[in-house]
């Protein structure tokens, strides 16, 4: 058995499964600061990384944690951090730096109820819009949302693959209930795990931010003779600061287009009993599990309901929801309406909203009431 892949069936929490997914994806550097309910990710990485030749560092705060993983990525390592709402807020400036410098890293955000300190140990899903719009400037976010420990493992690998494919930070937008949920997690043999490694720049005569046809530039290896300048300032293809509107339009336009033009590669969702559904529930994370049961209950009561589960929240699956817009919609999430905004934008009408302020997941009966309201 390979020491870095714990092949077989395990009984793991979502937090621990995400850590194991990172190890399986090739992550060999973790920097973080303890914060409930994500601390178990760091604790697992602290134990596991030395076993596989990696490095774990507990930083002084979340700002430094984000800076450290950006530096590690430029040093040639796959790198990750983990946090929750308040720490995620502190990471936003250096998240923007990662966007501007096109640095592949993974950020695990195990959401809890806020604002501020809120309910540190209890459920929330209030960071959806922060994941998309939390930092300043024009950019496109990638954020995944697991509903089970198995998906925490699988989606952490996917997050690393997307980070390397598109050369930018990727967010695993977990929630407390999924993070602390224990279930069976099956870890396949290493050869069965799809791994995307970064494109490495080899031509020393080529500019370090000169993109390939897919708009993603290969990443230059540090210490091998490349002239590398990494800055958060608007920079040209050489990486040198170029403070003018022309460069901003060209470079930031490409940073956005590399995601927009290939969004269909990223967008992912699950449709459960949607084909003949008259009412569709949109949910994600732990809420989707209750929504699935509510859909079954509605069917038992003669209501044709279905579930549209967001597996990737950003980019948002607006195109598919628009195709389904002749149905009625219910949106269930543990916040005051965040994915709701995007659903209504896509379907161009109002949806029934079943929200919670945080602290506990939805009961299926609560979502069923929303389905019954939509039918009326």
C-alpha positions as CSV (number, residue, x, y, z in Angstrom):
1,X,0.0,0.0,0.0
2,X,1.3,3.4,-0.9
3,X,2.0,5.5,2.1
4,X,0.5,8.7,0.6
5,X,-2.8,7.0,-0.5
6,X,-4.7,5.2,2.2
7,X,-6.5,2.8,-0.2
8,X,-9.7,1.2,0.9
9,X,-12.8,2.0,2.9
10,X,-12.6,4.4,5.8
11,X,-14.9,6.0,8.3
12,X,-14.0,9.7,8.0
13,X,-15.4,13.1,8.6
14,X,-15.7,15.5,5.8
15,X,-12.8,17.6,7.2
16,X,-10.5,14.6,7.4
17,X,-11.7,13.3,3.9
18,X,-10.7,16.7,2.4
19,X,-7.2,16.4,3.9
20,X,-6.9,12.9,2.5
21,X,-8.1,14.2,-0.9
22,X,-5.4,16.9,-0.8
23,X,-2.7,14.3,-0.1
24,X,-4.0,12.1,-2.9
25,X,-4.0,15.1,-5.3
26,X,-0.3,15.7,-4.6
27,X,-0.6,18.5,-2.0
28,X,2.7,18.7,-0.1
29,X,2.4,22.1,1.7
30,X,-0.3,23.3,4.1
31,X,-0.3,26.6,5.9
32,X,-3.2,27.5,8.2
33,X,-4.5,28.9,11.4
34,X,-6.9,27.0,13.7
35,X,-10.5,28.0,13.4
36,X,-13.7,26.0,14.1
37,X,-15.1,24.1,12.2
38,X,-12.2,23.6,9.9
39,X,-9.4,22.8,12.4
40,X,-9.6,19.1,11.8
41,X,-8.4,19.6,8.3
42,X,-5.2,21.3,9.6
43,X,-4.8,18.6,12.4
44,X,-5.0,15.8,9.8
45,X,-2.5,17.6,7.5
46,X,-0.2,18.2,10.4
47,X,0.0,14.5,11.0
48,X,-0.1,13.3,7.4
49,X,2.2,15.7,5.5
50,X,5.4,14.6,7.3
51,X,4.6,11.0,6.4
52,X,4.6,11.8,2.7
53,X,7.5,14.3,2.6
54,X,5.4,17.4,2.8
55,X,5.5,20.4,5.1
56,X,2.8,21.7,7.5
57,X,3.1,25.2,9.0
58,X,0.8,26.8,11.6
59,X,0.8,30.4,10.7
60,X,0.2,33.4,12.9
61,X,-3.1,34.3,11.2
62,X,-5.1,33.7,8.0
63,X,-3.5,36.6,6.0
64,X,-0.1,34.9,6.5
65,X,-1.5,31.5,5.7
66,X,-2.8,32.6,2.3
67,X,0.5,34.4,1.5
68,X,2.4,31.2,2.5
69,X,0.5,28.9,0.2
70,X,0.9,31.3,-2.7
71,X,4.7,31.3,-2.1
72,X,4.8,27.6,-1.9
73,X,2.9,27.2,-5.1
74,X,5.4,29.5,-6.9
75,X,8.1,27.3,-5.3
76,X,6.7,24.3,-7.2
77,X,4.5,22.7,-4.6
78,X,0.8,22.0,-4.6
79,X,-0.5,23.9,-1.6
80,X,-3.7,24.3,0.4
81,X,-5.1,26.1,3.4
82,X,-8.3,25.7,5.4
83,X,-10.5,28.1,7.3
84,X,-14.0,29.3,8.1
85,X,-16.0,32.5,7.6
86,X,-13.9,35.1,9.7
87,X,-10.6,33.6,8.5
88,X,-11.9,33.5,4.9
89,X,-12.6,37.2,5.2
90,X,-9.0,37.8,6.2
91,X,-7.8,35.8,3.3
92,X,-9.6,37.9,0.7
93,X,-6.7,40.4,-0.1
94,X,-4.3,37.6,-0.8
95,X,-7.0,35.6,-2.6
96,X,-7.0,38.6,-5.0
97,X,-3.2,38.4,-5.2
98,X,-3.5,34.8,-6.2
99,X,-6.0,35.7,-8.9
100,X,-3.7,38.5,-10.3
101,X,-0.6,36.4,-10.2
102,X,-2.4,33.3,-11.5
103,X,-1.3,31.1,-8.7
104,X,-2.8,27.6,-8.4
105,X,-3.8,26.9,-4.7
106,X,-6.8,25.4,-2.9
107,X,-8.8,27.1,-0.1
108,X,-11.1,25.0,2.0
109,X,-13.8,27.1,3.7
110,X,-15.9,25.1,6.2
111,X,-18.7,27.5,6.6
112,X,-20.3,28.4,9.9
113,X,-23.1,30.8,10.9
114,X,-22.2,34.5,11.0
115,X,-21.8,37.5,10.7
116,X,-18.7,38.1,12.8
117,X,-18.0,35.3,15.3
118,X,-21.6,34.1,15.0
119,X,-22.1,30.5,15.9
120,X,-18.5,29.2,15.7
121,X,-19.4,25.5,16.1
122,X,-22.6,25.5,14.1
123,X,-23.8,25.3,10.5
124,X,-24.0,28.2,8.0
125,X,-23.9,28.6,4.2
126,X,-23.5,32.3,4.2
127,X,-20.2,32.6,2.3
128,X,-21.6,31.8,-1.2
129,X,-21.4,35.4,-2.4
130,X,-18.2,36.1,-0.5
131,X,-16.6,33.2,-2.5
132,X,-17.6,35.0,-5.7
133,X,-17.2,38.7,-4.8
134,X,-15.1,38.7,-1.7
135,X,-12.1,40.4,-3.1
136,X,-11.9,43.5,-5.2
137,X,-11.6,43.9,-9.0
138,X,-12.8,41.9,-11.9
139,X,-12.3,38.1,-11.7
140,X,-14.0,34.8,-12.1
141,X,-14.3,32.5,-9.1
142,X,-14.3,28.7,-9.0
143,X,-16.1,27.2,-6.0
144,X,-17.2,23.6,-5.3
145,X,-19.8,22.4,-2.8
146,X,-19.6,18.8,-1.4
147,X,-22.6,17.1,0.3
148,X,-20.8,14.2,1.8
149,X,-17.4,13.1,3.2
150,X,-16.9,11.1,0.0
151,X,-17.4,14.2,-2.1
152,X,-15.1,16.1,0.3
153,X,-12.4,13.6,-0.8
154,X,-13.3,13.6,-4.5
155,X,-13.9,17.3,-4.8
156,X,-10.7,18.3,-3.1
157,X,-8.9,16.4,-5.8
158,X,-11.0,18.1,-8.4
159,X,-10.3,21.5,-6.8
160,X,-6.5,20.9,-7.2
161,X,-7.1,19.7,-10.8
162,X,-9.0,22.9,-11.6
163,X,-6.5,25.1,-9.9
164,X,-3.7,23.6,-12.0
165,X,-5.8,23.5,-15.2
166,X,-6.8,27.2,-15.0
167,X,-3.9,28.4,-12.9
168,X,-5.8,30.2,-10.2
169,X,-7.1,29.7,-6.6
170,X,-10.0,27.3,-6.2
171,X,-12.4,27.2,-3.2
172,X,-13.9,24.1,-1.6
173,X,-17.0,25.6,-0.1
174,X,-17.9,23.0,2.5
175,X,-20.3,23.6,5.5
176,X,-20.0,22.7,9.1
177,X,-22.5,19.8,8.9
178,X,-20.7,18.1,6.0
179,X,-17.3,18.9,7.6
180,X,-18.2,17.1,10.9
181,X,-20.3,14.4,9.3
182,X,-18.8,10.9,9.5
183,X,-19.5,8.4,6.7
184,X,-17.7,5.8,4.7
185,X,-15.2,7.2,2.3
186,X,-13.7,4.9,-0.4
187,X,-10.2,5.9,-1.5
188,X,-9.2,4.2,-4.8
189,X,-5.7,3.1,-5.8
190,X,-3.4,5.9,-6.9
191,X,-3.5,4.8,-10.5
192,X,-7.3,5.3,-10.6
193,X,-7.2,8.9,-9.4
194,X,-7.1,11.5,-12.2
195,X,-4.5,14.1,-11.5
196,X,-3.9,17.3,-13.4
197,X,-0.4,18.7,-13.0
198,X,0.5,22.2,-14.0
199,X,1.9,23.2,-17.3
200,X,5.5,24.1,-16.9
201,X,7.2,26.8,-19.0
202,X,10.3,25.4,-20.7
203,X,11.2,28.0,-23.3
204,X,13.4,30.6,-21.6
205,X,12.8,33.0,-24.5
206,X,9.1,33.1,-23.9
207,X,7.4,35.7,-21.7
208,X,6.2,34.2,-18.4
209,X,2.6,35.4,-18.8
210,X,2.3,34.6,-22.5
211,X,-0.8,32.3,-22.7
212,X,-1.4,29.2,-24.7
213,X,-4.4,28.9,-26.9
214,X,-6.6,28.1,-23.9
215,X,-5.6,31.5,-22.4
216,X,-3.7,29.9,-19.6
217,X,0.1,30.6,-19.5
218,X,2.5,27.8,-18.5
219,X,4.1,28.5,-15.1
220,X,7.8,29.1,-14.9
221,X,9.9,27.1,-12.5
222,X,11.8,29.2,-10.0
223,X,15.6,28.7,-9.8
224,X,16.0,27.4,-13.4
225,X,17.1,30.5,-15.1
226,X,13.8,32.3,-15.9
227,X,13.5,36.0,-15.3
228,X,10.5,35.9,-12.9
229,X,8.8,39.0,-11.5
230,X,5.7,38.3,-9.4
231,X,3.6,41.3,-8.5
232,X,0.0,42.2,-7.6
233,X,0.2,45.3,-9.8
234,X,-1.2,45.1,-13.2
235,X,1.6,43.6,-15.2
236,X,2.4,42.8,-18.8
237,X,3.3,39.4,-20.3
238,X,6.8,39.7,-18.8
239,X,5.4,40.1,-15.3
240,X,6.6,43.7,-15.1
241,X,4.3,46.4,-13.7
242,X,2.5,48.2,-16.5
243,X,0.1,50.8,-15.0
244,X,-2.2,51.8,-17.8
245,X,-5.6,51.0,-19.2
246,X,-4.4,49.1,-22.2
247,X,-2.5,46.5,-20.2
248,X,-5.4,46.3,-17.7
249,X,-7.9,45.6,-20.5
250,X,-5.7,43.0,-22.1
251,X,-4.4,41.1,-19.0
252,X,-7.4,41.2,-16.8
253,X,-9.6,40.5,-19.7
254,X,-7.7,37.3,-20.3
255,X,-7.8,36.3,-16.6
256,X,-11.6,36.5,-16.8
257,X,-11.9,34.9,-20.2
258,X,-9.9,31.9,-19.3
259,X,-12.7,30.9,-17.0
260,X,-15.7,32.3,-18.9
261,X,-14.8,30.7,-22.2
262,X,-14.2,27.3,-20.6
263,X,-17.0,27.4,-18.0
264,X,-18.7,24.4,-19.4
265,X,-15.6,22.4,-18.3
266,X,-16.1,23.5,-14.7
267,X,-19.9,23.7,-14.2
268,X,-21.2,20.6,-12.5
269,X,-24.6,19.7,-11.0
270,X,-26.8,16.7,-10.1
271,X,-30.4,16.4,-11.4
272,X,-32.6,14.1,-9.2
273,X,-36.1,13.4,-10.6
274,X,-35.9,16.6,-12.7
275,X,-37.1,15.2,-16.1
276,X,-40.8,15.3,-15.3
277,X,-40.7,17.7,-12.3
278,X,-43.2,20.5,-12.0
279,X,-41.3,21.9,-9.1
280,X,-37.5,22.0,-8.8
281,X,-35.6,22.5,-5.5
282,X,-32.2,24.0,-5.8
283,X,-29.9,23.2,-2.9
284,X,-26.2,22.4,-2.1
285,X,-24.1,21.0,0.7
286,X,-25.9,19.5,3.6
287,X,-29.2,21.2,2.6
288,X,-29.3,19.1,-0.6
289,X,-29.5,15.9,1.5
290,X,-32.7,17.2,3.2
291,X,-34.0,18.5,-0.1
292,X,-33.6,15.0,-1.7
293,X,-35.7,13.5,1.0
294,X,-38.3,16.3,0.7
295,X,-38.5,15.6,-3.1
296,X,-39.3,11.9,-2.3
297,X,-41.9,12.9,0.2
298,X,-43.5,15.3,-2.3
299,X,-43.6,12.5,-4.9
300,X,-45.3,10.2,-2.3
301,X,-47.9,13.0,-1.9
302,X,-48.5,13.2,-5.6
303,X,-46.4,16.3,-6.3
304,X,-43.9,16.0,-9.2
305,X,-40.8,17.5,-7.5
306,X,-37.1,17.3,-8.4
307,X,-33.8,18.3,-7.0
308,X,-31.2,20.4,-8.8
309,X,-28.0,20.1,-6.7
310,X,-25.2,22.6,-7.1
311,X,-21.9,20.6,-7.1
312,X,-20.1,23.6,-8.4
313,X,-21.5,26.9,-7.3
314,X,-19.2,29.2,-9.2
315,X,-19.3,29.3,-12.2
316,X,-23.1,29.2,-11.7
317,X,-25.1,26.8,-14.0
318,X,-27.3,29.6,-15.3
319,X,-27.6,28.1,-18.8
320,X,-29.1,24.8,-17.5
321,X,-31.5,26.6,-15.1
322,X,-32.7,28.8,-17.9
323,X,-33.5,25.7,-19.9
324,X,-35.6,24.5,-16.9
325,X,-37.3,27.9,-16.3
326,X,-40.8,26.7,-17.4
327,X,-41.0,24.9,-14.0
328,X,-41.6,26.3,-10.6
329,X,-38.6,26.7,-8.3
330,X,-37.8,26.4,-4.6
331,X,-34.4,27.5,-3.3
332,X,-33.2,26.1,0.1
333,X,-30.0,27.3,1.8
334,X,-28.8,28.2,5.3
335,X,-28.6,32.0,4.7
336,X,-30.9,34.8,3.9
337,X,-30.8,34.2,0.1
338,X,-27.5,34.0,-1.8
339,X,-27.8,31.3,-4.4
340,X,-31.4,32.5,-4.6
341,X,-30.2,35.7,-6.4
342,X,-28.5,33.7,-9.1
343,X,-31.4,31.2,-9.5
344,X,-33.9,34.0,-10.0
345,X,-31.5,35.7,-12.4
346,X,-31.3,32.6,-14.5
347,X,-35.0,31.6,-14.5
348,X,-36.2,35.3,-14.8
349,X,-38.9,34.9,-12.2
350,X,-39.4,34.6,-8.4
351,X,-38.6,31.4,-6.6
352,X,-40.0,30.2,-3.3
353,X,-37.2,30.7,-0.7
354,X,-36.8,28.4,2.2
355,X,-33.9,29.9,4.2
356,X,-32.4,29.6,7.7
357,X,-30.2,32.0,9.6
358,X,-27.8,29.2,10.6
359,X,-27.3,26.8,13.5
360,X,-29.1,23.7,12.2
361,X,-29.8,22.1,8.8
362,X,-33.2,22.1,7.2
363,X,-35.7,19.4,8.1
364,X,-37.2,17.7,5.0
365,X,-40.6,18.8,6.1
366,X,-39.6,22.4,5.9
367,X,-38.5,22.1,2.3
368,X,-41.7,20.1,1.6
369,X,-43.7,23.1,2.7
370,X,-41.8,25.2,0.2
371,X,-42.6,22.7,-2.5
372,X,-46.3,22.8,-1.6
373,X,-46.2,26.6,-1.7
374,X,-44.6,26.6,-5.2
375,X,-47.3,24.2,-6.5
376,X,-50.0,26.6,-5.4
